[in-house]
Amino acid sequence: MAQADSASLPRWDLSDLYAGLTDPAIERDLAACDEEARLFAERWKGKLGTATGAALAEAIAEYERIDQRMGRLGAFAQLSFAAHTSDPETGRFSQGMTERLTAISSHMLFFTLELNRIEEDDLAQRLTTPELARWAPFLRDLRVWRPYQLSDEVEQVLVEKSVTGRASWNRLFDETMASLTVTLDGETRPLGMALNQLSSPDREKRRLAAEEVSRALGANQRLLVLITNTLAKDKAIEDGLRGFPRPSSSRNRANMVEDEVVEALVSAVDADYARLAHRYYSLKAGWLGLDKLQHWDRNAPLPGDEDRLIPWEEAKSIVRDAYTRFDPRLGALVGQFMDNDWIDVAPVPGKSSGAFAHPVTPDTHPYVLLNYHGRSRDVMTLAHELGHGAHQLLAARQGYLQSSTPLTLAETASVFGEMLTFQALLDAETDPARRRRMLAGKVEDMLNTVVRQIAFYQFEVRLHDERRKGELSPERLGEIWREVQTRSLGPAFEFTPDYDTYWSYVPHFVHSPFYVYAYAFGDCLVNALYGVYQGETQGQGGTAAFQDRYVAMLEAGGTRRHAELLAPFGLDATDPGFWRKGLDVISGFIDELEAQDKQDKSA
C-alpha cells in the first residue's frame, strides 16, 4: 500500500503558545515566573500551618496561576521537541527549558509539602470555609502522597537532580529512537516506517521490515539496556526512600486506584489469555493459511482486505461524523482540532513516533500528534486522540490544578471515541465478508489494548523486581519479554530470537513506568460503559440522558474519583464482575468470528 503523502499532511501551529524558540515572550514569562515564585515563597513559606481556610484558598489560587504559566512554557518546549526530536537546536531549547522551570519550581516546592503536614482534623475544619471547599479535590488527591513524603531538604534535592537524572535519560532515549533508521526497498527510512510495514499484506515485506527493526534495535541494545537499567534503579532508590510497597505503587497512587484493584484487573486478563488472544490468533493463523504465526504476522491484514489508502480528508470526515452522531457537542469539539492547526499529522523523519494528545492550559487548547500513514488503524488512532482532546477541553473548566484526570479514567473518552467510530463504520457496511474483516480488526485492536498492554505491565513488573537484585543483561530482558509474549499471545505463535529486542522501542517503559495497564483499565471500562449506552439506545429513547451523563463525567476532570463517576451508569470498578463484563465483550466478538468461520468451512 502506498504511504500517505507526508508533504500534503498538516503540521501543527504552536504560535498560539509562542511565535517560536526565540520569541522574546518566552524570556519575559520565565522572568515573571521566577519573580512570582520567589515572592510566593516569601509570602507563604512556613505560614500555612496557621493560615485560615480563606487564606489557604487564596494561596492555592496564587500557586495555580504561577504553575499554569510554567505549564504553558513547559508544554511549548515539549511539543516543539516532539515535532523535531532530532533537531539539535530544539533539543537544547527543550533541555534548557526543563532546567529553568525546575529551578523556578524549587521555590514553590515547600507549598505542597507544608499543606500535607496539616493534620487531618485541622484541615477538615478549614475546609468548611466556602473559599477552600472549592479546592477539596486538589487537597484530597495531594494527601494521597502524604505517607510517602520526605523532608523538605530531600525533596528539594530530588527535584533539582531530576534534570540531570531521569529527564536526561528520557531525552537520550527520545533522541536515540528518533535517529534510528532502516533500509526499505533500498532506501533509508525512519524506524517508524518499518513498524508501519509490519501491517503490510505482503508477508515477505513484513518479514524484511521485522528484520530491519531487529537490526536497528539490536545495534543499539547496549545503550537501550543501559537506559532501562539506570531508570529502573533510579526508581527503586526513590521508591525505597518513600516507602512504596511495590514498584507499581507510585503509579497506582497517581491513578487514584488501589494496588489490589489493579491486581484484580491483571489477574482477570491473565486468566483470559486463552479465551481471548490464544483463541483469536489460532483463527487468524487458519485464515492466513499458516501452521504457525511469526511475530511479524501479528498485525497482518486478513485475506481479502483491500488495504485501501484512506485520505486525510476522508479520515477527518469519518471521525467527525461519528462523534457528531453520538452527540453534536462532542462533534463540535473534535472539529476544532481539524479546523485549526492543532494536529501534527505528517509521518516525517526526526519526529516522535506514535501518537498523543497533550493538554496545555485551560486558557489555551490541547495539541494532538499523529504519524498518519493512511491505514484504517490510523483512522482509529485519530478517533482515539481526539477523544482525549475533547475530554481535555471539557475538563479545562475545572482549572489547571483540577482538570487533569487519572490515567485509569483518561483513556475513557479516547477508547469510547474509537468505539463510536468503529460502530459507525460497521453499521454502514453491508457486505458480510467486509463486516467480518472489520470485526476481526476491532478484536485485534482490543487485544492490543487489553492483552498486549497487560503483558507489557507484567514485563515491567518482572523487570523492576529483578532490577532490585542487580542489573539485567540484554539476554535476560529478551528472555523475560519472550516469556510474557508467549504466555499472552499463545501457541499460535513461534517467536524467533530476533524478537527479543522489541521491548526496547516501547517508550512507556522509559517515560511512564507502569502506565500501560491504564489502557486495559480504560478499554474494559468503556466496554461496560458502551454496553449501558447500547442498552439505553435499544430501550425507550433514553440516549440523551446517557449523553448528558457522559459529558458531565468528562467535564468533571480530576474532581471526582472513578466510583463517583461510574455510579450514574450503574457501574462499579471494585466489583470483581466488572472486569469480566469488559472481557466478555471481546470474547463475544470472537465467538461471532468463530461461528462464521465454522459456517464458511461447512459451506
N, C-alpha and C positions, 0 to 999 in steps of 0.2 A: 504493500500500500504506500502510496506517495505520502510524504510528510506534508503537514500544513506549511504554507509559505510563511516563514518567520518574518520576512521583511514587511509583509502586509498586516501582521498582527500588532495590536496596540501595546505600547509600554505605558506604565503609569506616569502621572504627572504629580510630583511631590511639591509643586510650588504652593499648594495650599498650606504647606508647613513652612518651607523656606525656599528661596529662589535657587539655591544651590549650595555647594560646600563652602563657598566663600561669601555667602550672604552676610553682610555686617550685622544683621539682626541676630545671628547666632551668638556672636560675641556679646552683644548687648544683653541678650537673655541669660547667657551664662553669668555675666557680671551681676545682673539683677538677682538671679537665683542665689548666688553666693552671698550677696549682701543681705537678702531677706532671710536666708538660713542662719546667718550669724546673729542677726537681730532677734530671730525667733528663739535661738538658744539663750541669748541674754535675757529675754523676757520670761521664758518659761522653765528653764532648766532648774531642777531642784524645788519647784513650786507646785507641781501637780498634785502631790500628796495632800495639800491643804486647800487646793482650789475648789471653789463652789461648782455645782453642776453647770451653771450658766457659763462660768469661766472656762471649764473644760470644753464645753461645746464651742466656745469662741476659739480656743486653742486648736481643736481638731479642724475647724473650718480653715484656719490660717495654714495649718500643716497641709491640708488638701490643696490649697491654692498653690503653694510652693511645689509640692510633689507633682501636681498636674503640669506645671510649667516645665519641670525637669523631664516629665514623661514625654512631652512633645519633642524636646530636644533629643532624648534617647530614641524615640520612635523614628525620627528623621534619619539618625545615624544608622539604625538597624535596617531600615528599609533601603537606604542608599547602598549599604553593604550587600544586602541580599540580591539586589539587581545587578551589582557589579563586583562580585566577590573576588575576582582575580585582579582587579584594578588596584595597584599599589597605593595610589593617592587616596582612594576611597577607604582602603584598609587602614591607612594611617589616621585618616579622619575619624573613623569608627573607634579605633583604639584610643585616640586622644579624647574623644567624647566620653567614652567609658571611664577613663581615668579622672577626668574633670568632674563628671557627675558623681562619681564615687567619693571624691574629696568633698564635694558640697554636701552630699547626703550624710557624711560622717558628722557634720554639725548637728543634724537632726536625729541622729541615732538614739539619743537619750530618750526621745519622746515616747516611743512605743514601749521601751524598757521600763520607764517610770510609770506609764499607765498600767502595765502589768503587775507592778508592785503594790498597787492599791488593793486592799483586802476586799474580798467578795461582798461582805455586808456593807462596807463603806461605799463601794461602787453602786450597789443596788439602791442605796438611799439616794445617791446623787442622780441616778437615772430616773428618779421621779420628777426631776426638773424637765419640763417640756422641751427646752432647747437641746438638752443632752439626749433625751429619749430618741430623737431623730437618728442619733449615731449608735443606737443599740446594736444593730447588726455588725457594724465595724468593730465595736468593742467585744462582742461575742466571739467573732472569728479571731480577733487578736489574742484573746485569752486562751485559745486552744494551745498556743505556744508557751503559755506561762510555765508549765512544769519543765520545759526544756531550755529555758532562758539562762544565759550565762551572765557573768559580771559585765558591767559596762566596759571595762578595760579589755576583756577578752572579745566581746562583741565588736568593739572598735577595731581590734587587730584583724579579726576575720573579714570585716568589710574592706579595710584598706588593703589587705593582702590578696583579696579576690581578683583584683585587676591583673596581678602577675601570677595568679594561680588558675582557678577554673576558667575564668574568662579568656585567658591567653591560650589555654589548651583547646577551648572551644573554637577560637579563631583559627588556630593551627589546623584543626580538623576541617573546618569550612574551606579554608584556602587550599588545603591539600585535595579535598574532594572536587572542588571547582576546577582544579588544574589537571585532573585525571582525564586522559584521552584514550580512545580505542580506534582501531582501524576497521572500517566497514566499507566493503566494496572498493578497497584500495584508497580510501580517503580517511583522513584523521578527523574524528568527531568527538564531542564531549561524551563522557561516560553515560549520561542520561539517554543518549541516542541508542546505545546498546541495550540498556534496560528496557527501553521502549520496544526494541526489536524482539524482545522475548515474547511479545504478543503477536508476532508475525504468523500468518497462516503457513508459511514455508518452514518446514521443520529444520531443514539444513541451515536456513538463515538464523533460526532460533539457536541452534547448536553453536554456530560460529559466533553469534553475539554473546552467548554464555561463556565461551572460551575467552573472548576478549575481556569480559567483565572479570573473570577469574584471573586473567593475566594482569590486568591493571591493579586489582586489589592485592594479588599475590606479591607484586613487585613493591608494594607499599606496606606489607604486613608488619615489618619491623616498627615503622612509625605508628601505624594504627593500633598495634598491640600496646606500644608504649603509652600512647594517649589513653587508651582504655584502662590499663593497669594503674596509671597515675591518678586518673579521675576517680576510679573505684577506691583507691587507697585514701585519697583526699576526703571522699565521702565517709569512709569508715572512721577516719580520725575525728571528723566533726560530729558524726553520729554518736561516737563514743563519749565525746565531751558533753554532749547534750543529754545523753542517756536514752536515746531511742531504742526500743526493744528489738527492732529488726531493720534491715536496710531499707525496706519499703515504707517504714512507718512515717517518715517525714513527708513523703508524697501523699500518703493517706490523710495525714493531718491537713495538708494543703487542700486536699479534695473534700475535706469535712466529712470523711467517712471512716468508720472503724475498721481496724485491721481484719476483724472477724467477718465483716460484710464482704470485703474484697476476697478473702479466702473462700467464702461461700460461692462467690462468682467463679473463681478459678477452679474450684473443685467441681462445680456443676458442668463447666465447659469441658474440663479434662475427662470427666466421666462420659461425656457425649462425643468424644472424638470419633469413636467407631460409628455411632448413629449418624453423624454428620459428615465429617471430612472423608473418613475411610469409605463410606458408602458412596458418596458422590464421586470421588476420584476413581473408584472401580468402574462406575458407569462411564466416566469420561474416557478412561483407557479403552473401553469397548467401542465407544463412538469414534475414537481416533484409530481404531484397528491395531492397538498396541498391547502386547502382553504386559509390559512394564512402562510406566511413565518415567522420564528423566526430569530432573528439576527444571529444565528449560521447557518442558511441556505443560507446566502448571497453568500458565496463562494463555495457552494456545487457544485460538478461536475454534469453535466447533465446525465440523464439516458442513458446508453449505452456507456458512456465514459470509455474506457479501463483503464484509470488512470495508464498508464504504467510508470514504473520507467525508466527514461532516464539517462543512464550512463554519467558520466562527460565527457568522451572522445567523446561520440556522441554529447553532448551539444556543446562542443568546435567546432566540425566539422560543425554543423548546423549553428552556428553564423558566423564562419569564412567564410564559403561558401556564406552566404547571403550578407555579406559585400563585398566580392571579386567580386561577380557577378554584384553588383552595380558599384563598382569602385575598381580596383586592389590596388590602393594606400591606400584606407581605409582597405582593406583586409590585407595588409601587416602590417598596424599599429596595428590593433586588434590582429593580430597574434603574435606580440611581447609580449603582455601580457600573451598569452597562452604558448609561447615557453620559457619564462623566469618565474622566481618565483615572479611575480608581483601581483598575485591574492591570497588572503587568502580565501579558498573555504569552508573548513570544518565547519559544524554547531556544535561547541563544547561548553561545559559549560564555563562560565566566559568570553565569547566573546560578543562584542556589537551585538545587534540584527540588522536585516535589511541588507542594502547594501549601499555602497557608492563608489565613485571614488575620490581619494584625490590627487590633484596636489602637487608636491613638489617644485622643482625649475626648470627653463628652462635647466639647465645643468645636470639634472638627469631625472627622469621619474615619472609618477604618479603610484599610487598603487590602487588596487581595493579590496574591502572587500565584500564577499558574505556569505550567510548561505545556502548552496546548499543542498536541500532535494530531488532533482531528479524529481520534478514536471515540467510540461510544463511552468508554470509561472516562475519557477526558470531559465529556458532557456531564457525567455523573459527578466528577470532581468539581466542575463549575457549580453544579447544584449544591454540593456539599459546602464549599467555601462561601457561597452566597448565603447559605443558611446561617453560617457563623456571622457573616456581615450584617444580616438583618437582625440577628439576636443582639449584636453589639450596638447597633443603632437604637434598638428599643430599650436596652438596659441602660443606655447613656443617661437617661433621665434620673437615675439613682445617684449620679455624681461619680467623680473619679474614684473615690475610695470604696464605693459600694456597688459599682456596676459590674465588676469582674465576677464571673461565675466559676465555681469549682469545675475542674476538668470533667468530673463524672456527669455534670449537667451541661457543660459547654458543648458536648457532642450531640445533645438532643436536637437542637434546631437544624444542625447540619445533616444528620442522618435522616431526620424526618423530611427534610427537603429532597434528599436523594430518593426516598420512598415515594414522595409525591411525583417526582419527575419520572421515575420508573413506571409507576402505576398509570400515569397519563400516556406514556408510550405504549404500554401493554394494552390498555383499553382501546387504543387507536389501531392496533394491529389485528387483522382479520385472518391472516394466513396461519394455519396451525403449526406448520414447521417453523416459521419465524417466531411465533409465540413461544415455542418450546426453547428455541435458542436464546430468546430474551430471558425466559425464566431461568435457564441454566446460567446465563451471565449474571443474573441477580444473585443466584445461590453462590456463585464464585465470589462475588463482591462481599456477600455476608460472611462467607467462610474466611475471606481475607481480613475482615473486620473483627470477627469474633475468634475463630480458631487460631488464625495466624498471630493475632495480637496477644492472645493468652500464651501461646507458645513463646513469643518474644519475651513476655513477662517471666515465664518460667526460666528462660535462658538467663535473664538478668538476675533472678534470684540465685541461681546456681553460681553465676559469675561473681556476684558480690559476696556470697557466703564463702566461696573458695578463696577469694582475694584476701580475706581477713587472715588466712593462713600463709599467704605468700603470693608472689607474682605468678600469673598464669602464662604458660607458654603459648605460642601460636597454635601448636598442635592440640593443647588441651582446650583452648577456646573453640577450635574447629570441631573437636570431639563432642563437646557439650552441645554445640549448635546442631550437629548431625543427629545427636540423640533426641533432642526435643523436636526436630523436624520429622524424624522417622516416627516418633510416638504420635505426633499430632496429625500428620498427613496420611500415614498408614501404609499398608503393604502394597498398594498400587504403585508406589514409587521405588526407584532404585537410585540412591544418592551416591554419585561418584565423588571421589576425593576433592575435585576442583570446586565443589560446592561449599567446602569447609570455610572458605574465606568470606562468604556472603554476609555474615553477621556484621562485618566491619563497615558496610556502607549505610547502616541504619542510623540516621542522625539522632533519633530519640535516645539511644543508649548513651550518647555523649552529652547532649544538651539538657535532657529532661529524664533522668533515671526513673524508671517505673511509670512513666507517663502512659505507656501503651495500653494498659488494661482499661483506661478510660474509654477507648474506642469500643471495646466489648461491652462495657457497662452501658454506654450510650446506645449501642445497637440493640441490645436486649431490652433496654428501657423503651426505645422507640417502637420496637416490635409490639410490646404490650400496649403502648400508647396508641399506635396505629390501629390495633385491634379494637380499642374503645371507640376510636373515630369511625371505623367501618361499622361497628355495631350501631352507632347513633345514626349513621347515614342510611342504614337499612331499616331504621325504625321510622318514627313519625316525623321526619324532617327536623331532627334536633341538632343538625350540624352547626348552625350559627352559634348555639350555646357552647359547643365544643371549641369552635374557633375563638370565641371570646376568652374562654378559659386558657386556651393555648397561648394567645397573645399576652394575656396577663401573666402567665408563667414566664415568658421571655422578658417582659418588662420588669419583672422583679429583680433581675440581675443577681447579685450576690446577697440580697437582703433576706432571703428565705432558704432553708435547707431542703433537701430532697423530700423529706417526709411531708413538709407543708405544701410543697409544690405539686406533689403527686396525689395528695389526698383528694382534691376536687375531681380527679379522674377515677377514683376508687382503686388506686394502685399503692402498693407498699413494698419498697425495695428491701425491707428487712424480713419479709415473708419468704421462707425457703422456696415456696412455689412460684415466686415472682420470676426467678431466672429460668425456670422450666417453661413458663409461658413464652418467653422470648425465644428460647431454643426450639420450642415446638413449632414456631412459625417456619424456621429454616427446615426442620425435619419434614414439615408438611409439604413444602415446595419439592423436596427430594422425593417424597412419596409420590407426588404427581409425576415427576420425571421418570421414576421407576415404572409406574403404571403405563405411561406412554411408551417406554422402551419395550416392555413386555408385549404391549399391543402391536408395536411395529414388528417385533420378531415373530409373532404368531400370524401376522397378516400374510 
